[in-house]
Amino acid sequence: MSEIPGDLKFLKSHEWARVEGDGRVTVGISDHAQGLLGDLVYVELPEVGADAKAGEAIAVVESVKAASDVYSPVSGTVVEVNSALSDKPETINEDAYGEGWLYVLEGVEADELNALLGPDAYAEVLENDDH
């Protein structure tokens, strides 16, 4: 199993959120999720200015095997998207927690962030999934 960064929060559906120093929140999918999907061939990102709602589908990642909705871990306004993924969706396969980020939110409630799974709790979810 891949290393789970300690500064991330997770949804059980394998999306992650990282609180940045400026209060913005960067969102992506976990290394586990990209591994399940296989080689990604297409990413559909939200529009800048879109309202993300916690737990609702906001993006799509498509692999040679399947298309999968990406759910927003928290609510907020999309202020930036990783447009480089349009040309290189495989970046998510190569660096799910770094260059493979999907979008950035502003205006996120601390309560929503606190409700997400920490790295240890997420690791337990993955262990239970494997049984």
N, CA, C and O of each residue as an XYZ file, in Angstrom:
524
protein
N       0.846     -1.180      0.000
C       0.000      0.000      0.000
C       0.892      1.244      0.000
O       1.961      1.261      0.610
N       0.431      2.271     -0.692
C       1.229      3.486     -0.794
C       1.203      4.258      0.522
O       0.324      4.063      1.362
N       2.163      5.114      0.673
C       2.246      5.969      1.853
C       1.123      7.007      1.788
O       0.878      7.597      0.735
N       0.452      7.224      2.900
C      -0.620      8.216      2.959
C      -0.074      9.464      3.651
O       0.292      9.399      4.825
N      -0.012     10.604      2.946
C       0.534     11.814      3.566
C      -0.249     12.214      4.812
O      -1.477     12.140      4.834
N       0.465     12.635      5.836
C      -0.148     12.958      7.115
C      -0.924     14.260      7.140
O      -1.670     14.510      8.087
N      -0.767     15.108      6.108
C      -1.442     16.408      6.122
C      -2.759     16.390      5.354
O      -3.352     17.442      5.119
N      -3.218     15.212      4.963
C      -4.440     15.125      4.164
C      -5.612     14.617      4.981
O      -5.441     13.930      5.988
N      -6.818     14.972      4.521
C      -8.076     14.450      5.068
C      -8.769     13.736      3.910
O      -8.577     14.093      2.748
N      -9.581     12.717      4.236
C     -10.145     11.867      3.185
C     -11.641     11.639      3.322
O     -12.209     11.719      4.411
N     -12.262     11.354      2.184
C     -13.601     10.779      2.140
C     -13.431      9.273      1.979
O     -12.406      8.814      1.477
N     -14.435      8.500      2.404
C     -14.370      7.045      2.205
C     -14.341      6.685      0.723
O     -13.894      5.599      0.355
N     -14.817      7.594     -0.127
C     -14.821      7.339     -1.573
C     -13.489      7.695     -2.227
O     -13.399      7.768     -3.453
N     -12.452      7.918     -1.413
C     -11.057      8.049     -1.865
C     -10.659      9.412     -2.433
O      -9.669      9.508     -3.159
N     -11.415     10.467     -2.115
C     -10.956     11.814     -2.443
C     -10.177     12.362     -1.250
O     -10.449     12.001     -0.105
N      -9.207     13.235     -1.523
C      -8.450     13.865     -0.427
C      -8.567     15.383     -0.486
O      -8.851     15.977     -1.526
N      -8.333     15.986      0.686
C      -8.338     17.440      0.817
C      -7.110     17.851      1.619
O      -6.807     17.253      2.650
N      -6.409     18.870      1.143
C      -5.235     19.404      1.856
C      -5.482     20.885      2.112
O      -5.708     21.652      1.176
N      -5.440     21.284      3.375
C      -5.581     22.696      3.709
C      -4.238     23.371      3.465
O      -3.217     22.982      4.032
N      -4.262     24.392      2.609
C      -3.041     25.126      2.281
C      -2.860     26.277      3.270
O      -3.784     26.613      4.010
N      -1.691     26.870      3.282
C      -1.386     27.944      4.213
C      -2.286     29.159      4.079
O      -2.481     29.893      5.048
N      -2.840     29.385      2.884
C      -3.673     30.564      2.651
C      -5.147     30.301      2.928
O      -5.998     31.134      2.618
N      -5.453     29.130      3.518
C      -6.834     28.804      3.821
C      -7.571     28.128      2.679
O      -8.697     27.661      2.851
N      -6.946     28.075      1.526
C      -7.548     27.336      0.405
C      -7.418     25.842      0.656
O      -6.594     25.407      1.461
N      -8.233     25.063     -0.035
C      -8.193     23.605      0.112
C      -7.995     22.975     -1.263
O      -8.803     23.179     -2.169
N      -6.925     22.214     -1.409
C      -6.644     21.496     -2.652
C      -7.265     20.105     -2.557
O      -7.216     19.463     -1.508
N      -7.850     19.648     -3.667
C      -8.563     18.366     -3.686
C      -8.005     17.469     -4.790
O      -7.629     17.949     -5.859
N      -7.954     16.172     -4.523
C      -7.548     15.191     -5.526
C      -8.118     13.830     -5.165
O      -8.924     13.708     -4.242
N      -7.692     12.807     -5.902
C      -8.096     11.438     -5.559
C      -6.881     10.706     -5.007
O      -5.740     11.030     -5.335
N      -7.146      9.721     -4.171
C      -6.044      9.040     -3.495
C      -5.258      8.135     -4.436
O      -5.718      7.759     -5.514
N      -4.065      7.805     -3.987
C      -3.226      6.880     -4.734
C      -3.923      5.530     -4.863
O      -3.809      4.860     -5.890
N      -4.642      5.135     -3.822
C      -5.401      3.880     -3.850
C      -6.441      3.918     -4.981
O      -6.596      2.953     -5.730
N      -7.150      5.056     -5.089
C      -8.187      5.188     -6.120
C      -7.591      5.112     -7.519
O      -8.124      4.413     -8.381
N      -6.489      5.824     -7.752
C      -5.904      5.787     -9.096
C      -5.409      4.385     -9.408
O      -5.444      3.959    -10.563
N      -4.943      3.655     -8.380
C      -4.499      2.277     -8.584
C      -5.646      1.360     -8.984
O      -5.485      0.478     -9.828
N      -6.802      1.576     -8.369
C      -7.987      0.780     -8.720
C      -8.455      1.093    -10.135
O      -8.860      0.196    -10.874
N      -8.398      2.364    -10.509
C      -8.879      2.779    -11.824
C      -7.952      2.329    -12.948
O      -8.408      2.011    -14.046
N      -6.671      2.304    -12.676
C      -5.710      1.981    -13.729
C      -5.316      3.239    -14.487
O      -5.484      4.351    -13.985
N      -4.797      3.064    -15.685
C      -4.265      4.188    -16.456
C      -5.366      5.178    -16.819
O      -6.309      4.841    -17.536
N      -5.235      6.399    -16.318
C      -6.235      7.418    -16.596
C      -6.017      8.010    -17.986
O      -4.890      8.300    -18.388
N      -7.122      8.181    -18.708
C      -7.043      8.684    -20.084
C      -7.783     10.007    -20.263
O      -7.615     10.675    -21.283
N      -8.605     10.392    -19.274
C      -9.396     11.609    -19.411
C      -9.804     12.108    -18.028
O     -10.122     11.321    -17.137
N      -9.789     13.421    -17.867
C     -10.237     14.039    -16.624
C     -11.169     15.187    -16.982
O     -10.824     16.046    -17.794
N     -12.347     15.200    -16.375
C     -13.284     16.312    -16.556
C     -13.305     17.095    -15.253
O     -13.763     16.599    -14.224
N     -12.804     18.328    -15.309
C     -12.677     19.159    -14.114
C     -13.846     20.129    -14.009
O     -14.495     20.440    -15.007
N     -14.112     20.611    -12.786
C     -15.173     21.614    -12.636
C     -14.742     22.947    -13.231
O     -13.560     23.160    -13.499
N     -15.701     23.839    -13.438
C     -15.402     25.183    -13.924
C     -14.927     26.041    -12.756
O     -15.407     25.879    -11.634
N     -13.991     26.951    -13.009
C     -13.625     27.938    -11.993
C     -14.871     28.777    -11.705
O     -15.559     29.219    -12.625
N     -15.149     28.988    -10.429
C     -16.349     29.725    -10.035
C     -17.506     28.816     -9.658
O     -18.503     29.276     -9.103
N     -17.381     27.529     -9.956
C     -18.449     26.582     -9.614
C     -18.528     26.404     -8.102
O     -17.524     26.513     -7.398
N     -19.731     26.130     -7.618
C     -19.911     25.825     -6.205
C     -19.794     24.326     -6.005
O     -20.536     23.547     -6.603
N     -18.859     23.932     -5.162
C     -18.713     22.515     -4.803
C     -19.546     22.268     -3.554
O     -19.551     23.077     -2.626
N     -20.246     21.146     -3.540
C     -21.024     20.755     -2.367
C     -20.439     19.462     -1.816
O     -20.200     18.509     -2.558
N     -20.216     19.442     -0.524
C     -19.628     18.266      0.122
C     -20.440     17.016     -0.214
O     -21.662     16.993     -0.067
N     -19.738     15.981     -0.668
C     -20.391     14.701     -0.957
C     -21.046     14.607     -2.318
O     -21.575     13.553     -2.671
N     -21.026     15.692     -3.100
C     -21.641     15.668     -4.430
C     -20.575     15.544     -5.512
O     -19.455     16.030     -5.357
N     -20.941     14.884     -6.615
C     -20.014     14.706     -7.732
C     -19.671     16.070     -8.325
O     -20.546     16.909     -8.538
N     -18.367     16.275     -8.590
C     -17.938     17.562     -9.158
C     -17.003     17.374    -10.340
O     -16.822     18.296    -11.135
N     -16.410     16.205    -10.467
C     -15.467     15.953    -11.555
C     -15.598     14.486    -11.963
O     -16.273     13.701    -11.297
N     -14.942     14.132    -13.067
C     -14.951     12.752    -13.552
C     -13.531     12.373    -13.941
O     -12.833     13.144    -14.599
N     -13.109     11.191    -13.534
C     -11.846     10.633    -14.013
C     -12.176      9.372    -14.785
O     -12.987      8.552    -14.354
N     -11.536      9.231    -15.930
C     -11.843      8.109    -16.808
C     -10.565      7.339    -17.099
O      -9.537      7.911    -17.463
N     -10.658      6.028    -16.930
C      -9.516      5.177    -17.247
C      -9.910      4.265    -18.397
O     -11.031      4.325    -18.903
N      -8.969      3.422    -18.799
C      -9.293      2.466    -19.851
C     -10.349      1.487    -19.361
O     -11.041      0.872    -20.172
N     -10.485      1.331    -18.038
C     -11.436      0.393    -17.457
C     -12.815      0.982    -17.202
O     -13.827      0.333    -17.463
N     -12.860      2.237    -16.680
C     -14.141      2.781    -16.235
C     -14.063      4.293    -16.062
O     -12.981      4.871    -15.962
N     -15.235      4.915    -16.028
C     -15.329      6.322    -15.659
C     -15.829      6.360    -14.222
O     -16.661      5.546    -13.821
N     -15.319      7.300    -13.462
C     -15.681      7.373    -12.054
C     -15.909      8.816    -11.654
O     -15.111      9.696    -11.977
N     -17.021      9.055    -10.939
C     -17.269     10.396    -10.418
C     -16.282     10.697     -9.302
O     -15.867      9.808     -8.560
N     -15.917     11.961     -9.201
C     -15.103     12.451     -8.094
C     -16.033     13.304     -7.240
O     -16.666     14.233     -7.742
N     -16.113     12.990     -5.954
C     -16.987     13.707     -5.035
C     -16.178     14.743     -4.263
O     -15.048     14.484     -3.850
N     -16.764     15.904     -4.076
C     -16.059     16.943     -3.339
C     -16.068     16.610     -1.848
O     -17.133     16.380     -1.276
N     -14.899     16.580     -1.216
C     -14.865     16.255      0.206
C     -15.489     17.353      1.069
O     -15.992     17.082      2.160
N     -15.453     18.594      0.575
C     -15.982     19.734      1.313
C     -16.662     20.705      0.347
O     -16.456     20.645     -0.865
N     -17.467     21.593      0.905
C     -18.125     22.621      0.098
C     -17.234     23.852     -0.008
O     -16.430     24.131      0.881
N     -17.389     24.581     -1.103
C     -16.627     25.812     -1.298
C     -16.763     26.257     -2.740
O     -17.519     25.672     -3.515
N     -16.027     27.294     -3.091
C     -16.035     27.812     -4.454
C     -14.743     27.395     -5.146
O     -13.653     27.566     -4.599
N     -14.872     26.846     -6.356
C     -13.694     26.442     -7.128
C     -12.978     27.702     -7.609
O     -13.553     28.522     -8.325
N     -11.701     27.845     -7.201
C     -10.932     29.032     -7.592
C      -9.788     28.694     -8.539
O      -9.171     29.587     -9.121
N      -9.509     27.410     -8.689
C      -8.417     26.998     -9.576
C      -8.630     25.535     -9.948
O      -9.099     24.742     -9.131
N      -8.284     25.180    -11.184
C      -8.310     23.779    -11.610
C      -6.956     23.431    -12.213
O      -6.242     24.301    -12.712
N      -6.620     22.165    -12.161
C      -5.333     21.697    -12.684
C      -5.502     21.378    -14.174
O      -5.651     20.222    -14.571
N      -5.474     22.444    -14.983
C      -5.742     22.273    -16.421
C      -4.675     21.438    -17.121
O      -4.913     20.941    -18.222
N      -3.507     21.275    -16.510
C      -2.468     20.428    -17.111
C      -2.941     18.982    -17.243
O      -2.420     18.231    -18.068
N      -3.919     18.594    -16.439
C      -4.424     17.218    -16.502
C      -5.174     16.937    -17.801
O      -5.312     15.779    -18.197
N      -5.656     17.974    -18.459
C      -6.353     17.772    -19.736
C      -5.440     17.096    -20.748
O      -5.866     16.216    -21.496
N      -4.178     17.518    -20.763
C      -3.210     16.944    -21.687
C      -2.508     15.725    -21.110
O      -2.061     14.857    -21.859
N      -2.407     15.651    -19.780
C      -1.663     14.563    -19.146
C      -2.430     13.991    -17.950
O      -1.988     14.146    -16.811
N      -3.576     13.330    -18.189
C      -4.334     12.771    -17.057
C      -3.532     11.730    -16.282
O      -3.809     11.477    -15.109
N      -2.540     11.127    -16.933
C      -1.726     10.099    -16.268
C      -0.890     10.675    -15.121
O      -0.319      9.927    -14.327
N      -0.822     12.017    -15.040
C      -0.131     12.650    -13.910
C      -0.740     12.172    -12.596
O      -0.028     12.020    -11.603
N      -2.044     11.937    -12.583
C      -2.706     11.449    -11.362
C      -2.155     10.064    -11.002
O      -1.937      9.777     -9.825
N      -1.931      9.210    -11.992
C      -1.355      7.888    -11.734
C       0.050      8.011    -11.154
O       0.446      7.236    -10.283
N       0.791      8.992    -11.646
C       2.200      9.119    -11.267
C       2.395      9.834     -9.939
O       3.341      9.532     -9.210
N       1.506     10.788     -9.608
C       1.713     11.617     -8.423
C       0.363     12.080     -7.873
O       0.042     13.268     -7.918
N      -0.421     11.136     -7.356
C      -1.797     11.426     -6.928
C      -1.866     12.497     -5.847
O      -2.831     13.260     -5.798
N      -0.851     12.564     -4.974
C      -0.892     13.520     -3.870
C      -0.107     14.796     -4.148
O      -0.035     15.677     -3.292
N       0.479     14.901     -5.331
C       1.278     16.087     -5.656
C       0.756     16.759     -6.900
O      -0.259     17.454     -6.867
N       1.470     16.545     -8.024
C       1.115     17.190     -9.294
C      -0.237     16.738     -9.837
O      -0.783     17.375    -10.737
N      -0.779     15.655     -9.307
C      -2.052     15.131     -9.802
C      -3.285     15.696     -9.111
O      -4.371     15.127     -9.219
N      -3.127     16.818     -8.398
C      -4.293     17.455     -7.758
C      -5.329     17.837     -8.814
O      -4.987     18.001     -9.985
N      -6.598     17.979     -8.408
C      -7.671     18.278     -9.360
C      -8.112     19.738     -9.340
O      -8.134     20.394    -10.381
N      -8.466     20.253     -8.152
C      -8.962     21.630     -8.072
C      -8.730     22.204     -6.678
O      -8.407     21.481     -5.735
N      -8.903     23.521     -6.572
C      -8.693     24.237     -5.314
C      -9.983     24.979     -4.960
O     -10.623     25.587     -5.817
N     -10.346     24.915     -3.683
C     -11.551     25.576     -3.175
C     -11.192     26.696     -2.215
O     -10.155     26.668     -1.551
N     -12.086     27.692     -2.160
C     -12.027     28.741     -1.139
C     -13.349     28.748     -0.398
O     -14.360     28.260     -0.903
N     -13.333     29.314      0.821
C     -14.582     29.445      1.581
C     -15.043     28.146      2.198
O     -16.244     27.917      2.347
N     -14.099     27.290      2.560
C     -14.436     25.980      3.130
C     -14.658     26.119      4.637
O     -13.894     26.797      5.324
N     -15.702     25.474      5.139
C     -16.009     25.482      6.570
C     -15.099     24.516      7.320
O     -14.905     23.378      6.893
N     -14.548     24.967      8.424
C     -13.674     24.124      9.247
C     -14.418     22.875      9.732
O     -13.822     21.803      9.837
N     -15.713     23.009     10.026
C     -16.500     21.862     10.500
C     -16.504     20.732      9.475
O     -16.405     19.558      9.832
N     -16.617     21.097      8.204
C     -16.624     20.064      7.155
C     -15.271     19.373      7.077
O     -15.203     18.154      6.920
N     -14.191     20.146      7.187
C     -12.858     19.550      7.158
C     -12.662     18.607      8.339
O     -12.098     17.522      8.193
N     -13.130     19.026      9.498
C     -12.964     18.208     10.701
C     -13.748     16.905     10.632
O     -13.410     15.938     11.314
N     -14.795     16.877      9.809
C     -15.624     15.674      9.688
C     -14.978     14.615      8.780
O     -15.415     13.465      8.762
N     -13.945     15.003      8.032
C     -13.299     14.056      7.121
C     -12.398     13.093      7.890
O     -12.046     13.341      9.043
N     -12.035     12.006      7.244
C     -11.160     11.002      7.845
C      -9.711     11.487      7.856
O      -9.234     12.063      6.878
N      -9.025     11.253      8.952
C      -7.593     11.502      8.998
C      -6.863     10.366      8.299
O      -7.491      9.376      7.922
N      -5.546     10.485      8.118
C      -4.779      9.450      7.405
C      -4.902      8.065      8.027
O      -5.004      7.073      7.306
N      -4.895      7.983      9.358
C      -4.979      6.665     10.005
C      -6.345      6.029      9.795
O      -6.443      4.836      9.508
N      -7.399      6.826      9.937
C      -8.757      6.305      9.737
C      -8.940      5.880      8.280
O      -9.593      4.875      8.001
N      -8.358      6.654      7.347
C      -8.458      6.291      5.935
C      -7.704      4.981      5.664
O      -8.174      4.140      4.898
N      -6.550      4.813      6.287
C      -5.785      3.567      6.125
C      -6.622      2.374      6.603
O      -6.569      1.300      6.003
N      -7.394      2.561      7.678
C      -8.272      1.488      8.168
C      -9.356      1.162      7.144
O      -9.689     -0.005      6.934
N      -9.905      2.200      6.506
C     -10.911      1.976      5.456
C     -10.313      1.108      4.353
O     -10.950      0.169      3.876
N      -9.084      1.431      3.954
C      -8.429      0.665      2.885
C      -8.195     -0.779      3.317
O      -8.403     -1.699      2.526
N      -7.772     -0.986      4.545
C      -7.550     -2.345      5.032
C      -8.845     -3.132      5.023
O      -8.860     -4.303      4.641
N      -9.940     -2.497      5.442
C     -11.225     -3.189      5.462
C     -11.736     -3.470      4.058
O     -12.426     -4.466      3.839
N     -11.410     -2.611      3.108
C     -11.809     -2.819      1.715
C     -11.129     -4.049      1.127
O     -11.685     -4.723      0.260
N      -9.942     -4.329      1.601
C      -9.168     -5.436      1.024
C      -9.617     -6.797      1.525
O      -9.149     -7.820      1.023
N     -10.520     -6.834      2.508
C     -10.954     -8.122      3.074
C     -12.277     -8.557      2.510
O     -12.787     -9.616      2.877
